[in-house]
C-alpha cells in the first residue's frame, strides 16, 4: 500500500534548525523512499511497510538526542501526488 506522510518537527529550543536538518538528511539516506521538503514540513512517499520502520527508527533517534522535540505527523493512505 502506498502512503504519503507529512511531518512537521519542532525542537523546543533556540537551536532548532540543526536537528531538523539532521532528521531530513537521515531520511534522505534511504533510497527506498521519496522525500521532499518545504518551509513548513517534510513529505515522505512510498510503501507503508517500508516507511514505518524507517520513521520508527529515525523519530526515536531524534527523541533520544533531544527529548524536547515535538513531531506532528499526518498519514494519507495513498500517494497524493497521483490524485
The first five atom37 places (N, CA, C, CB, O) and aatype in JSON, in Angstrom:
{
  "aatype": [20, 20, 20, 20, 20, 20, 20, 20, 20, 20, 20, 20, 20, 20, 20, 20, 20, 20, 20, 20, 20, 20, 20, 20, 20, 20, 20, 20, 20, 20, 20, 20, 20, 20, 20, 20, 20, 20, 20, 20, 20, 20, 20, 20, 20, 20, 20, 20, 20, 20, 20, 20, 20, 20, 20, 20, 20, 20, 20, 20, 20, 20, 20, 20, 20, 20, 20, 20, 20, 20, 20, 20, 20, 20, 20, 20, 20, 20, 20, 20, 20, 20, 20],
  "atom_mask": [
    [1, 1, 1, 1, 1],
    [1, 1, 1, 1, 1],
    [1, 1, 1, 1, 1],
    [1, 1, 1, 1, 1],
    [1, 1, 1, 1, 1],
    [1, 1, 1, 1, 1],
    [1, 1, 1, 1, 1],
    [1, 1, 1, 1, 1],
    [1, 1, 1, 1, 1],
    [1, 1, 1, 1, 1],
    [1, 1, 1, 1, 1],
    [1, 1, 1, 1, 1],
    [1, 1, 1, 1, 1],
    [1, 1, 1, 1, 1],
    [1, 1, 1, 1, 1],
    [1, 1, 1, 1, 1],
    [1, 1, 1, 1, 1],
    [1, 1, 1, 1, 1],
    [1, 1, 1, 1, 1],
    [1, 1, 1, 1, 1],
    [1, 1, 1, 1, 1],
    [1, 1, 1, 1, 1],
    [1, 1, 1, 1, 1],
    [1, 1, 1, 1, 1],
    [1, 1, 1, 1, 1],
    [1, 1, 1, 1, 1],
    [1, 1, 1, 1, 1],
    [1, 1, 1, 1, 1],
    [1, 1, 1, 1, 1],
    [1, 1, 1, 1, 1],
    [1, 1, 1, 1, 1],
    [1, 1, 1, 1, 1],
    [1, 1, 1, 1, 1],
    [1, 1, 1, 1, 1],
    [1, 1, 1, 1, 1],
    [1, 1, 1, 1, 1],
    [1, 1, 1, 1, 1],
    [1, 1, 1, 1, 1],
    [1, 1, 1, 1, 1],
    [1, 1, 1, 1, 1],
    [1, 1, 1, 1, 1],
    [1, 1, 1, 1, 1],
    [1, 1, 1, 1, 1],
    [1, 1, 1, 1, 1],
    [1, 1, 1, 1, 1],
    [1, 1, 1, 1, 1],
    [1, 1, 1, 1, 1],
    [1, 1, 1, 1, 1],
    [1, 1, 1, 1, 1],
    [1, 1, 1, 1, 1],
    [1, 1, 1, 1, 1],
    [1, 1, 1, 1, 1],
    [1, 1, 1, 1, 1],
    [1, 1, 1, 1, 1],
    [1, 1, 1, 1, 1],
    [1, 1, 1, 1, 1],
    [1, 1, 1, 1, 1],
    [1, 1, 1, 1, 1],
    [1, 1, 1, 1, 1],
    [1, 1, 1, 1, 1],
    [1, 1, 1, 1, 1],
    [1, 1, 1, 1, 1],
    [1, 1, 1, 1, 1],
    [1, 1, 1, 1, 1],
    [1, 1, 1, 1, 1],
    [1, 1, 1, 1, 1],
    [1, 1, 1, 1, 1],
    [1, 1, 1, 1, 1],
    [1, 1, 1, 1, 1],
    [1, 1, 1, 1, 1],
    [1, 1, 1, 1, 1],
    [1, 1, 1, 1, 1],
    [1, 1, 1, 1, 1],
    [1, 1, 1, 1, 1],
    [1, 1, 1, 1, 1],
    [1, 1, 1, 1, 1],
    [1, 1, 1, 1, 1],
    [1, 1, 1, 1, 1],
    [1, 1, 1, 1, 1],
    [1, 1, 1, 1, 1],
    [1, 1, 1, 1, 1],
    [1, 1, 1, 1, 1],
    [1, 1, 1, 1, 1]
  ],
  "atom_positions": [
    [[0.85, -1.18, 0.0], [0.0, 0.0, 0.0], [0.89, 1.24, 0.0], [-0.96, 0.0, 1.23], [1.79, 1.37, 0.84]],
    [[0.65, 2.13, -0.92], [1.39, 3.4, -0.98], [0.8, 4.39, 0.01], [1.36, 3.99, -2.41], [-0.41, 4.42, 0.23]],
    [[1.67, 5.2, 0.62], [1.23, 6.23, 1.55], [1.98, 7.52, 1.3], [1.43, 5.76, 3.0], [3.06, 7.55, 0.7]],
    [[1.37, 8.59, 1.77], [2.0, 9.9, 1.8], [2.01, 10.34, 3.26], [1.25, 10.94, 0.87], [0.99, 10.24, 3.95]],
    [[3.14, 10.83, 3.72], [3.28, 11.24, 5.11], [3.84, 12.65, 5.15], [4.19, 10.25, 5.91], [4.78, 12.98, 4.43]],
    [[3.26, 13.46, 6.01], [3.74, 14.83, 6.21], [4.18, 14.96, 7.66], [2.63, 15.88, 5.86], [3.42, 14.66, 8.58]],
    [[5.4, 15.41, 7.86], [5.96, 15.58, 9.2], [6.39, 17.02, 9.4], [7.15, 14.61, 9.44], [7.09, 17.6, 8.56]],
    [[5.97, 17.59, 10.52], [6.48, 18.88, 10.96], [7.2, 18.65, 12.28], [5.33, 19.96, 11.1], [6.63, 18.07, 13.21]],
    [[8.44, 19.09, 12.36], [9.27, 18.86, 13.54], [9.53, 20.19, 14.23], [10.61, 18.16, 13.16], [9.89, 21.18, 13.6]],
    [[9.34, 20.19, 15.56], [9.5, 21.41, 16.34], [10.42, 21.16, 17.55], [8.13, 21.93, 16.81], [9.92, 20.82, 18.62]],
    [[11.72, 21.31, 17.39], [12.61, 21.26, 18.56], [12.34, 22.49, 19.42], [14.12, 21.18, 18.14], [12.35, 23.62, 18.91]],
    [[12.1, 22.29, 20.69], [11.66, 23.39, 21.55], [12.83, 24.08, 22.25], [10.68, 22.86, 22.6], [12.93, 24.11, 23.47]],
    [[13.71, 24.64, 21.42], [14.82, 25.44, 21.92], [15.29, 26.35, 20.79], [15.98, 24.54, 22.45], [14.84, 26.22, 19.65]],
    [[16.2, 27.26, 21.1], [16.61, 28.25, 20.11], [17.4, 27.66, 18.95], [17.43, 29.32, 20.77], [17.31, 28.17, 17.84]],
    [[18.16, 26.61, 19.18], [18.93, 25.98, 18.12], [18.08, 24.91, 17.45], [20.26, 25.38, 18.67], [18.38, 23.72, 17.55]],
    [[17.02, 25.32, 16.79], [16.05, 24.36, 16.24], [16.38, 23.91, 14.82], [14.68, 24.97, 16.26], [15.88, 22.87, 14.39]],
    [[17.18, 24.64, 14.09], [17.42, 24.31, 12.68], [18.3, 23.06, 12.53], [18.08, 25.49, 11.97], [18.02, 22.22, 11.69]],
    [[19.34, 22.93, 13.33], [20.26, 21.8, 13.2], [19.56, 20.44, 13.36], [21.37, 21.92, 14.23], [19.8, 19.56, 12.53]],
    [[18.71, 20.23, 14.38], [18.05, 18.92, 14.49], [17.09, 18.63, 13.34], [17.31, 18.84, 15.8], [16.94, 17.48, 12.93]],
    [[16.45, 19.66, 12.83], [15.54, 19.46, 11.7], [16.33, 19.04, 10.47], [14.73, 20.77, 11.4], [15.95, 18.09, 9.78]],
    [[17.43, 19.72, 10.19], [18.27, 19.37, 9.05], [18.82, 17.95, 9.19], [19.42, 20.36, 8.91], [18.87, 17.2, 8.22]],
    [[19.24, 17.6, 10.4], [19.79, 16.26, 10.63], [18.74, 15.18, 10.38], [20.34, 16.15, 12.08], [19.04, 14.15, 9.79]],
    [[17.51, 15.42, 10.82], [16.42, 14.46, 10.61], [16.14, 14.29, 9.13], [15.14, 14.93, 11.34], [15.99, 13.16, 8.65]],
    [[16.07, 15.37, 8.4], [15.81, 15.31, 6.96], [16.95, 14.61, 6.23], [15.6, 16.73, 6.38], [16.71, 13.81, 5.32]],
    [[18.19, 14.91, 6.61], [19.34, 14.24, 5.99], [19.29, 12.73, 6.21], [20.65, 14.81, 6.56], [19.6, 11.97, 5.3]],
    [[18.91, 12.3, 7.41], [18.79, 10.87, 7.69], [17.74, 10.24, 6.79], [18.44, 10.63, 9.16], [17.96, 9.16, 6.24]],
    [[16.6, 10.9, 6.63], [15.54, 10.36, 5.77], [16.02, 10.26, 4.33], [14.28, 11.25, 5.84], [15.68, 9.31, 3.62]],
    [[16.79, 11.23, 3.89], [17.3, 11.21, 2.51], [18.32, 10.11, 2.26], [17.92, 12.55, 2.19], [18.64, 9.83, 1.11]],
    [[18.83, 9.49, 3.31], [19.78, 8.38, 3.17], [19.11, 7.09, 2.71], [20.5, 8.14, 4.48], [19.8, 6.14, 2.32]],
    [[17.79, 7.03, 2.76], [17.07, 5.81, 2.4], [16.62, 5.88, 0.94], [15.85, 5.59, 3.33], [15.76, 6.69, 0.61]],
    [[17.19, 5.04, 0.08], [16.82, 5.09, -1.34], [15.43, 4.51, -1.64], [17.85, 4.34, -2.15], [14.92, 4.67, -2.75]],
    [[14.82, 3.84, -0.67], [13.54, 3.19, -0.89], [12.34, 4.1, -0.64], [13.43, 1.98, -0.02], [11.19, 3.68, -0.82]],
    [[12.59, 5.34, -0.21], [11.5, 6.3, 0.0], [11.83, 7.59, -0.74], [11.27, 6.57, 1.51], [12.99, 7.87, -1.04]],
    [[10.8, 8.36, -1.02], [10.98, 9.67, -1.64], [10.69, 10.74, -0.61], [10.07, 9.84, -2.9], [9.67, 10.68, 0.09]],
    [[11.58, 11.71, -0.5], [11.46, 12.77, 0.5], [11.49, 14.12, -0.2], [12.6, 12.67, 1.55], [12.34, 14.38, -1.05]],
    [[10.55, 14.98, 0.16], [10.59, 16.36, -0.32], [10.3, 17.28, 0.87], [9.56, 16.6, -1.49], [9.59, 16.9, 1.79]],
    [[10.85, 18.47, 0.82], [10.67, 19.4, 1.93], [10.18, 20.74, 1.43], [11.97, 19.57, 2.71], [10.38, 21.11, 0.27]],
    [[9.55, 21.46, 2.33], [9.23, 22.86, 2.1], [9.49, 23.6, 3.41], [7.74, 23.05, 1.6], [10.05, 23.01, 4.34]],
    [[9.1, 24.84, 3.52], [9.4, 25.61, 4.72], [8.64, 25.15, 5.95], [9.11, 27.06, 4.47], [9.03, 25.46, 7.08]],
    [[7.55, 24.42, 5.74], [6.7, 24.04, 6.87], [6.79, 22.57, 7.26], [5.3, 24.36, 6.55], [6.53, 22.22, 8.41]],
    [[7.15, 21.7, 6.31], [7.1, 20.27, 6.62], [7.95, 19.46, 5.65], [5.67, 19.78, 6.58], [8.47, 19.96, 4.65]],
    [[8.06, 18.19, 5.98], [8.74, 17.21, 5.14], [7.71, 16.2, 4.68], [9.92, 16.51, 5.9], [6.9, 15.74, 5.48]],
    [[7.74, 15.85, 3.42], [6.8, 14.88, 2.84], [7.57, 13.63, 2.45], [6.05, 15.49, 1.61], [8.64, 13.69, 1.85]],
    [[6.99, 12.48, 2.81], [7.6, 11.19, 2.51], [6.59, 10.37, 1.72], [8.05, 10.44, 3.83], [5.41, 10.32, 2.07]],
    [[7.06, 9.73, 0.66], [6.2, 8.91, -0.2], [6.83, 7.55, -0.37], [5.97, 9.59, -1.59], [8.05, 7.42, -0.52]],
    [[5.99, 6.53, -0.35], [6.49, 5.19, -0.57], [5.55, 4.14, -0.05], [7.84, 5.02, 0.07], [4.37, 4.41, 0.21]],
    [[6.07, 2.93, 0.11], [5.28, 1.82, 0.59], [5.18, 1.88, 2.13], [5.9, 0.47, 0.13], [6.17, 2.12, 2.81]],
    [[3.99, 1.66, 2.64], [3.74, 1.73, 4.08], [4.71, 0.84, 4.86], [2.29, 1.31, 4.39], [5.31, 1.29, 5.84]],
    [[4.87, -0.41, 4.44], [5.72, -1.36, 5.16], [7.2, -1.0, 5.08], [5.51, -2.75, 4.62], [8.0, -1.47, 5.89]],
    [[7.57, -0.19, 4.14], [8.95, 0.29, 4.03], [9.16, 1.53, 4.89], [9.3, 0.61, 2.56], [10.17, 1.66, 5.58]],
    [[8.19, 2.43, 4.85], [8.33, 3.71, 5.55], [8.24, 3.58, 7.07], [7.27, 4.66, 5.08], [9.01, 4.22, 7.78]],
    [[7.34, 2.77, 7.56], [7.1, 2.73, 9.01], [8.33, 2.35, 9.84], [5.99, 1.76, 9.31], [8.59, 3.01, 10.84]],
    [[9.11, 1.32, 9.47], [10.32, 1.05, 10.26], [11.34, 2.19, 10.19], [10.97, -0.24, 9.78], [12.05, 2.44, 11.16]],
    [[11.4, 2.85, 9.06], [12.31, 4.0, 8.92], [11.89, 5.12, 9.86], [12.33, 4.51, 7.46], [12.72, 5.67, 10.59]],
    [[10.6, 5.45, 9.85], [10.12, 6.5, 10.74], [10.31, 6.13, 12.2], [8.64, 6.79, 10.47], [10.72, 6.96, 13.01]],
    [[10.02, 4.89, 12.53], [10.19, 4.45, 13.9], [11.63, 4.65, 14.36], [9.78, 2.97, 14.05], [11.88, 5.18, 15.44]],
    [[12.57, 4.25, 13.54], [13.99, 4.37, 13.89], [14.44, 5.83, 13.97], [14.85, 3.63, 12.86], [15.06, 6.23, 14.96]],
    [[14.12, 6.62, 12.95], [14.64, 7.98, 12.89], [13.94, 8.92, 13.87], [14.5, 8.52, 11.49], [14.58, 9.84, 14.4]],
    [[12.66, 8.71, 14.11], [11.98, 9.54, 15.12], [12.53, 9.21, 16.51], [10.45, 9.32, 15.07], [12.75, 10.12, 17.31]],
    [[12.74, 7.94, 16.79], [13.3, 7.55, 18.09], [14.68, 8.18, 18.28], [13.39, 6.02, 18.2], [14.97, 8.73, 19.35]],
    [[15.52, 8.11, 17.25], [16.86, 8.71, 17.35], [16.77, 10.21, 17.63], [17.64, 8.47, 16.05], [17.54, 10.74, 18.43]],
    [[15.84, 10.89, 16.98], [15.66, 12.33, 17.22], [15.25, 12.6, 18.65], [14.62, 12.91, 16.25], [15.76, 13.53, 19.28]],
    [[14.31, 11.8, 19.18], [13.86, 12.0, 20.55], [14.95, 11.66, 21.56], [12.62, 11.14, 20.82], [15.04, 12.3, 22.61]],
    [[15.78, 10.67, 21.26], [16.88, 10.34, 22.16], [17.92, 11.46, 22.22], [17.54, 9.03, 21.73], [18.52, 11.7, 23.26]],
    [[18.12, 12.13, 21.1], [19.07, 13.25, 21.06], [18.51, 14.48, 21.74], [19.45, 13.58, 19.62], [19.24, 15.25, 22.36]],
    [[17.18, 14.67, 21.62], [16.54, 15.86, 22.19], [15.1, 15.54, 22.54], [16.62, 17.06, 21.2], [14.22, 15.55, 21.67]],
    [[14.86, 15.24, 23.8], [13.52, 14.86, 24.21], [12.52, 16.02, 24.17], [13.56, 14.28, 25.61], [11.31, 15.81, 24.27]],
    [[13.02, 17.23, 24.02], [12.14, 18.4, 23.94], [11.81, 18.73, 22.49], [12.79, 19.61, 24.61], [11.91, 19.88, 22.06]],
    [[11.42, 17.71, 21.75], [11.05, 17.88, 20.35], [9.63, 17.39, 20.16], [12.03, 17.12, 19.42], [9.23, 16.35, 20.69]],
    [[8.88, 18.14, 19.39], [7.51, 17.76, 19.04], [7.49, 17.43, 17.55], [6.47, 18.9, 19.38], [8.09, 18.15, 16.75]],
    [[6.82, 16.34, 17.2], [6.62, 15.99, 15.79], [5.13, 15.82, 15.54], [7.41, 14.68, 15.4], [4.44, 15.09, 16.25]],
    [[4.65, 16.51, 14.53], [3.26, 16.38, 14.1], [3.29, 15.62, 12.79], [2.55, 17.8, 13.95], [3.93, 16.05, 11.82]],
    [[2.59, 14.49, 12.74], [2.65, 13.6, 11.58], [1.25, 13.34, 11.06], [3.35, 12.26, 11.95], [0.33, 13.04, 11.82]],
    [[1.1, 13.47, 9.73], [-0.16, 13.15, 9.05], [0.09, 12.0, 8.1], [-0.74, 14.4, 8.29], [1.08, 12.0, 7.36]],
    [[-0.8, 11.02, 8.11], [-0.7, 9.87, 7.22], [-1.88, 9.88, 6.26], [-0.66, 8.55, 8.03], [-3.03, 10.07, 6.67]],
    [[-1.6, 9.68, 4.99], [-2.63, 9.56, 3.97], [-2.42, 8.24, 3.26], [-2.59, 10.76, 2.97], [-1.31, 7.94, 2.83]],
    [[-3.48, 7.45, 3.14], [-3.38, 6.1, 2.63], [-3.3, 5.99, 1.13], [-4.51, 5.33, 3.08], [-3.9, 5.09, 0.54]],
    [[-2.58, 6.86, 0.51], [-2.35, 6.81, -0.94], [-1.25, 7.81, -1.29], [-3.66, 7.12, -1.73], [-0.85, 8.64, -0.47]],
    [[-0.77, 7.73, -2.5], [0.23, 8.69, -2.99], [-0.53, 9.92, -3.5], [1.14, 8.06, -4.12], [-1.13, 9.88, -4.57]],
    [[-0.48, 10.99, -2.74], [-1.26, 12.18, -3.1], [-0.74, 12.88, -4.36], [-1.25, 13.16, -1.96], [-1.43, 13.72, -4.94]],
    [[0.45, 12.54, -4.77], [0.98, 13.15, -6.0], [0.25, 12.61, -7.22], [2.49, 12.88, -6.12], [0.35, 13.2, -8.3]],
    [[-0.48, 11.52, -7.08], [-1.17, 10.92, -8.21], [-2.69, 11.14, -8.14], [-0.87, 9.43, -8.26], [-3.47, 10.41, -8.74]],
    [[-3.09, 12.15, -7.4], [-4.52, 12.46, -7.27], [-4.97, 13.32, -8.43], [-4.82, 13.17, -5.94], [-6.14, 13.69, -8.51]]
  ]
}
